[in-house]
Amino acid sequence: MFLKNSPAGYGLFSKSLHWLNALLVIILIGLGFYMVGLTYYDRWYNAALTWHKSLGLIALGLAMGMAGWQWYSPPPATLPGLQRWERLGARIMHIALMGMMLVIPFSGYLISTSAGQGVEIFGLARIPALLHGGTTLRDVAIAVHFYAAYGTALLVIGHGGAALKHHFVNRDDTLRRML
Ligand code: HEM
């Protein structure tokens, strides 16, 4: 079935989740950086936070879907001809990125719900608060969210740079098979 991954390549479902998640994570890092610089009197103060939380929760749902799909339909093996360190590096990078795509939005959710109130997705659905940890939980979640988000920006640069290097320097199918 063209939706599923096969030993020969990624299926349409994995490709769609990959690019949608990539787009959301990049937008959310930019929006988060912009948003924390706003003051209460700025006209985008509330809207930016609402968009950030809503898109972030969608990103959490997609990342959970991606993790589940990878378990159900395992990705193809790395291309033949790669060095051992390249295979290991790619594996570590994929695990780190998958982990961060869950940790960042979940810590964001904890920041927003630490006072015991749920959080909305564009006013259409409300996700209830799971943990009521007060300010300690909030402070820890803010620190995790901050370091994980900006750390992931570096991982994304490394991941994208490696894909471009394979495409333009090695001229292999690493990037092409995700398109
Ligand atoms: C992949 C998803 C996400 C990414 C990449 C992301 C990224 C960021 C970034 C870069 C910041 C700015 C950090 C700073 O400079 O202090 C931020 C702040 C924030 N994010 Fe997210 N975020 C995501 C998901 C979420 C979700 C799902 C929520 C809540 C439901 C959320 C709530 C917040 C809040 C409340 C802040 C402000 C924290 C503070 O007061 O310092 N984020 N986010």
Boltz pocket constraint, residues with backbone or C-beta under 6 A from the ligand:
constraints:
  - pocket:
      binder: B
      contacts: [[A, 24], [A, 25], [A, 28], [A, 29], [A, 30], [A, 31], [A, 32], [A, 33], [A, 36], [A, 52], [A, 53], [A, 54], [A, 55], [A, 56], [A, 57], [A, 59], [A, 60], [A, 100], [A, 101], [A, 104], [A, 105], [A, 106], [A, 107], [A, 108], [A, 109], [A, 110], [A, 111], [A, 112], [A, 119], [A, 142], [A, 145], [A, 146], [A, 149], [A, 150]]
      max_distance: 6.0
